[in-house]
Amino acid sequence: MKTRKQAYGISNMVGRNIEGLRKQKGIKQKDLIAQMQVMGCDINPTSYSKLEGQVRSATDREVYVIAKILGVAMEALFEESENQ
């Protein structure tokens, strides 16, 4: 598993949790992006990477779609961990 090259930003609250859940479930970024696009959420790899890195804001639609794909409640994406 690749390690993060840059520190997390502060532009959203969900990026770190999305990244952790995605990796925990063994889903690659490109596969999650493809599923998002199938569900009508137009996002490119750079934009998604910035979302996970908390460098850009996440839209409500993105949060909803990602939660659906990961099979978690949207609230789970906002939970703070000890590492934050």
C-alpha positions in Angstrom: 0.0 0.0 0.0 1.4 3.4 -1.0 2.0 6.0 1.7 0.8 9.5 1.5 3.4 11.9 0.1 1.9 15.1 1.4 0.4 16.1 4.7 -3.4 16.3 4.9 -4.9 19.7 4.3 -7.8 21.3 6.1 -10.3 21.9 3.4 -12.7 19.1 4.4 -13.5 16.8 7.3 -14.0 13.6 5.4 -11.0 13.0 3.2 -8.9 11.1 5.7 -11.8 8.8 6.7 -12.7 8.1 3.1 -9.1 7.2 2.3 -8.9 4.9 5.4 -12.2 3.2 4.7 -11.4 2.7 1.0 -8.0 1.1 1.8 -9.6 -1.0 4.5 -12.0 -2.4 2.0 -9.3 -3.0 -0.6 -10.7 -0.6 -3.2 -8.3 1.2 -5.5 -8.8 4.9 -6.1 -9.4 4.4 -9.8 -12.1 1.8 -9.1 -13.9 4.1 -6.6 -13.7 6.9 -9.1 -15.2 4.7 -11.8 -18.1 3.7 -9.4 -18.7 7.4 -8.6 -18.9 8.2 -12.3 -21.4 5.3 -12.9 -23.5 6.8 -10.1 -23.6 10.2 -11.9 -20.8 11.9 -9.9 -18.4 13.5 -12.4 -15.0 13.5 -10.8 -11.5 13.0 -12.2 -8.5 11.3 -10.5 -6.8 14.6 -9.6 -9.9 16.0 -8.0 -10.6 12.8 -6.1 -7.0 12.7 -4.8 -7.3 16.3 -3.6 -10.6 15.3 -1.8 -8.9 12.5 0.0 -5.9 14.7 0.9 -8.3 17.3 2.3 -6.9 19.9 -0.1 -10.3 20.7 -1.6 -13.9 20.7 -0.3 -16.2 17.7 -0.8 -19.6 18.3 -2.2 -22.7 16.9 -0.5 -23.3 14.7 -3.6 -19.7 13.3 -3.4 -20.1 12.5 0.3 -23.4 10.8 -0.4 -22.1 8.7 -3.3 -18.9 7.7 -1.6 -20.7 6.6 1.5 -23.0 4.5 -0.6 -20.1 2.9 -2.4 -18.2 2.2 0.8 -21.3 0.8 2.4 -21.3 3.1 5.4 -23.5 5.8 6.8 -22.5 9.3 5.8 -21.9 10.1 9.5 -19.1 7.6 9.5 -17.2 9.8 7.1 -17.2 12.6 9.6 -16.1 10.7 12.7 -12.8 11.9 14.2 -10.1 9.4 15.0 -7.3 9.7 17.5 -4.8 10.4 14.7 -6.6 13.6 13.7 
